[in-house]
């Protein structure tokens, strides 16, 4: 098989993309009406997918939800009130890799229309008041920096102050490397806050979504009284490929997926998205009673 240069490869990709766009234009098919399922490759009509809570009707693959969509799914309409929205990340280390960290923050704000990788606040789930934190993977991969740690800590403290159950929805690539040791310190900080919450006798429920990895998993994501996971979610510390390269062994099929963790006692229950609110309601009522 003849080798091709990187330049030639990119040229071919660009030409193929242009040809696809040209065909769509001739057929008058807008490019944002359809999407291909990442798991089964079925072509799905966007509006049908959204009506099905962004779950593939063919294979049950759960697409990522934004924090706003997640809040809408879990909270009663009009009950969510955001807290600590004013906290912002800053480049206190003057960090720069391929571009300055400050620019990465600004670009992420523009692309995601969010101020940080987690939104926290108070709302109601089936008329039960809760303190809620929802991570959003679209903001720098849901990475945990000092602001994420601070907001998770504050929402735990808000739960203690107002005697509310605390719910956190995780979606994260792990600790934010641009903040160095400060991001790693959030693991201890959030863990300490959740220990105080436990001493108050208040429930802490974690909803694990795809992906939940790195320092987030190694701290507040796996400290819940109840762990709920969406089907097929990647949940772990290091990625499977890194582990295989380190231990030089082939990992079991489905390793670090929700189903594997449930079978090994790390997840309490796997819940389809359409049943998530009703399941959460049952758990909250159990603790309330």
JOBEL-V150548 format. One record per residue. N is the residue number from 0. RES is the residue in three letters. PHI is phi in degrees with one decimal (999 if undefined). Layout:
n: (N | N)
res: (RES | RES)
phi: (PHI | PHI)
//
This chain:
n: (0 | 1 | 2 | 3 | 4 | 5 | 6 | 7 | 8 | 9 | 10 | 11 | 12 | 13 | 14 | 15 | 16 | 17 | 18 | 19 | 20 | 21 | 22 | 23 | 24 | 25 | 26 | 27 | 28 | 29 | 30 | 31 | 32 | 33 | 34 | 35 | 36 | 37 | 38 | 39 | 40 | 41 | 42 | 43 | 44 | 45 | 46 | 47 | 48 | 49 | 50 | 51 | 52 | 53 | 54 | 55 | 56 | 57 | 58 | 59 | 60 | 61 | 62 | 63 | 64 | 65 | 66 | 67 | 68 | 69 | 70 | 71 | 72 | 73 | 74 | 75 | 76 | 77 | 78 | 79 | 80 | 81 | 82 | 83 | 84 | 85 | 86 | 87 | 88 | 89 | 90 | 91 | 92 | 93 | 94 | 95 | 96 | 97 | 98 | 99 | 100 | 101 | 102 | 103 | 104 | 105 | 106 | 107 | 108 | 109 | 110 | 111 | 112 | 113 | 114 | 115 | 116 | 117 | 118 | 119 | 120 | 121 | 122 | 123 | 124 | 125 | 126 | 127 | 128 | 129 | 130 | 131 | 132 | 133 | 134 | 135 | 136 | 137 | 138 | 139 | 140 | 141 | 142 | 143 | 144 | 145 | 146 | 147 | 148 | 149 | 150 | 151 | 152 | 153 | 154 | 155 | 156 | 157 | 158 | 159 | 160 | 161 | 162 | 163 | 164 | 165 | 166 | 167 | 168 | 169 | 170 | 171 | 172 | 173 | 174 | 175 | 176 | 177 | 178 | 179 | 180 | 181 | 182 | 183 | 184 | 185 | 186 | 187 | 188 | 189 | 190 | 191 | 192 | 193 | 194 | 195 | 196 | 197 | 198 | 199 | 200 | 201 | 202 | 203 | 204 | 205 | 206 | 207 | 208 | 209 | 210 | 211 | 212 | 213 | 214 | 215 | 216 | 217 | 218 | 219 | 220 | 221 | 222 | 223 | 224 | 225 | 226 | 227 | 228 | 229 | 230 | 231 | 232 | 233 | 234 | 235 | 236 | 237 | 238 | 239 | 240 | 241 | 242 | 243 | 244 | 245 | 246 | 247 | 248 | 249 | 250 | 251 | 252 | 253 | 254 | 255 | 256 | 257 | 258 | 259 | 260 | 261 | 262 | 263 | 264 | 265 | 266 | 267 | 268 | 269 | 270 | 271 | 272 | 273 | 274 | 275 | 276 | 277 | 278 | 279 | 280 | 281 | 282 | 283 | 284 | 285 | 286 | 287 | 288)
res: (UNK | UNK | UNK | UNK | UNK | UNK | UNK | UNK | UNK | UNK | UNK | UNK | UNK | UNK | UNK | UNK | UNK | UNK | UNK | UNK | UNK | UNK | UNK | UNK | UNK | UNK | UNK | UNK | UNK | UNK | UNK | UNK | UNK | UNK | UNK | UNK | UNK | UNK | UNK | UNK | UNK | UNK | UNK | UNK | UNK | UNK | UNK | UNK | UNK | UNK | UNK | UNK | UNK | UNK | UNK | UNK | UNK | UNK | UNK | UNK | UNK | UNK | UNK | UNK | UNK | UNK | UNK | UNK | UNK | UNK | UNK | UNK | UNK | UNK | UNK | UNK | UNK | UNK | UNK | UNK | UNK | UNK | UNK | UNK | UNK | UNK | UNK | UNK | UNK | UNK | UNK | UNK | UNK | UNK | UNK | UNK | UNK | UNK | UNK | UNK | UNK | UNK | UNK | UNK | UNK | UNK | UNK | UNK | UNK | UNK | UNK | UNK | UNK | UNK | UNK | UNK | UNK | UNK | UNK | UNK | UNK | UNK | UNK | UNK | UNK | UNK | UNK | UNK | UNK | UNK | UNK | UNK | UNK | UNK | UNK | UNK | UNK | UNK | UNK | UNK | UNK | UNK | UNK | UNK | UNK | UNK | UNK | UNK | UNK | UNK | UNK | UNK | UNK | UNK | UNK | UNK | UNK | UNK | UNK | UNK | UNK | UNK | UNK | UNK | UNK | UNK | UNK | UNK | UNK | UNK | UNK | UNK | UNK | UNK | UNK | UNK | UNK | UNK | UNK | UNK | UNK | UNK | UNK | UNK | UNK | UNK | UNK | UNK | UNK | UNK | UNK | UNK | UNK | UNK | UNK | UNK | UNK | UNK | UNK | UNK | UNK | UNK | UNK | UNK | UNK | UNK | UNK | UNK | UNK | UNK | UNK | UNK | UNK | UNK | UNK | UNK | UNK | UNK | UNK | UNK | UNK | UNK | UNK | UNK | UNK | UNK | UNK | UNK | UNK | UNK | UNK | UNK | UNK | UNK | UNK | UNK | UNK | UNK | UNK | UNK | UNK | UNK | UNK | UNK | UNK | UNK | UNK | UNK | UNK | UNK | UNK | UNK | UNK | UNK | UNK | UNK | UNK | UNK | UNK | UNK | UNK | UNK | UNK | UNK | UNK | UNK | UNK | UNK | UNK | UNK | UNK | UNK | UNK | UNK | UNK | UNK | UNK | UNK | UNK | UNK | UNK | UNK | UNK | UNK | UNK | UNK | UNK | UNK | UNK)
phi: (999 | -70.6 | -82.3 | -118.7 | -76.3 | -61.3 | -61.3 | -65.5 | -62.7 | -64.9 | -62.3 | -64.6 | -61.6 | -65.4 | -66.3 | -63.7 | -65.0 | -63.9 | -65.7 | -63.0 | -65.3 | -67.2 | -64.1 | -60.7 | -65.3 | -66.0 | -87.6 | 57.3 | -109.1 | -59.6 | -71.0 | -103.8 | -96.0 | -128.6 | -144.2 | -97.1 | -64.8 | -68.9 | -95.1 | -105.9 | 67.1 | -68.1 | -87.1 | -118.1 | -73.9 | -53.5 | -65.3 | -66.9 | -63.9 | -64.8 | -65.4 | -97.5 | 60.7 | 59.2 | -118.5 | -63.2 | -72.1 | -86.3 | -127.0 | 70.4 | -66.3 | -95.5 | -69.1 | -67.6 | -110.0 | -75.7 | -61.9 | -64.7 | -66.3 | -66.8 | -63.2 | -62.8 | -68.5 | -92.2 | -92.6 | -61.3 | -57.3 | 78.3 | -98.1 | -79.7 | -125.9 | -70.8 | -122.5 | 57.4 | -70.4 | -81.6 | -74.1 | -128.0 | -74.9 | -132.8 | -89.7 | -73.1 | -96.7 | 62.3 | -77.5 | -149.2 | -114.2 | -74.8 | -155.9 | -61.4 | -58.5 | -58.7 | -69.5 | -61.4 | -61.7 | -63.5 | -64.1 | -65.5 | -62.4 | -69.1 | -71.3 | -94.4 | 59.8 | -125.8 | -94.1 | -157.5 | -83.0 | -143.8 | -113.6 | -123.8 | 177.1 | -119.0 | -153.8 | -129.3 | -113.9 | 52.1 | 71.4 | -99.6 | -65.4 | -140.9 | -97.4 | -130.1 | -126.7 | -127.7 | -84.2 | -129.7 | -68.7 | -72.2 | -97.8 | 49.9 | 63.1 | 61.9 | -67.4 | -94.8 | -107.9 | -64.5 | -72.4 | -59.9 | -61.2 | -65.2 | -70.2 | -64.9 | -62.7 | -66.7 | -71.8 | -65.7 | -66.7 | -64.0 | -61.3 | -65.1 | -63.6 | -107.0 | 56.1 | -115.3 | -65.2 | -110.9 | -121.7 | -126.5 | -102.9 | -101.0 | -161.5 | -155.7 | -89.0 | 117.8 | -68.4 | -85.7 | -61.5 | -69.4 | -107.2 | 53.9 | -62.8 | -63.8 | -71.0 | -67.7 | -64.2 | -66.9 | -62.4 | -70.3 | -63.2 | -67.6 | -63.6 | -65.7 | -63.9 | -72.4 | -65.6 | -65.0 | -60.7 | -64.5 | -65.1 | -76.8 | 78.0 | -100.5 | -73.1 | -124.5 | -114.4 | -113.7 | -108.5 | -91.2 | -121.5 | -84.1 | -98.3 | -128.3 | -139.4 | 63.8 | -62.7 | -65.2 | -63.7 | -77.9 | -136.6 | -68.8 | -70.4 | -115.2 | -110.2 | -72.5 | -74.2 | -131.0 | -113.2 | -106.2 | -126.6 | -80.3 | -58.4 | 72.2 | -70.0 | -81.1 | -133.7 | -179.0 | -93.8 | -82.2 | -69.9 | -56.0 | -65.0 | -63.9 | -64.0 | -60.9 | -68.5 | -78.3 | -91.1 | 57.8 | -137.1 | -79.6 | -82.2 | -62.3 | -62.3 | 79.5 | -55.5 | 70.4 | -91.7 | -48.8 | -64.5 | -66.7 | -66.2 | -63.5 | -68.7 | -108.7 | 80.6 | -92.3 | -126.5 | -79.5 | -155.9 | -103.8 | -128.4 | -65.5 | -57.6 | -65.8 | -102.3 | -64.8 | -65.6 | -66.3 | -66.3 | -61.9 | -61.7 | -61.8 | -65.9 | -63.9 | -68.1 | -61.8 | -68.7 | -67.1 | -79.8)
//
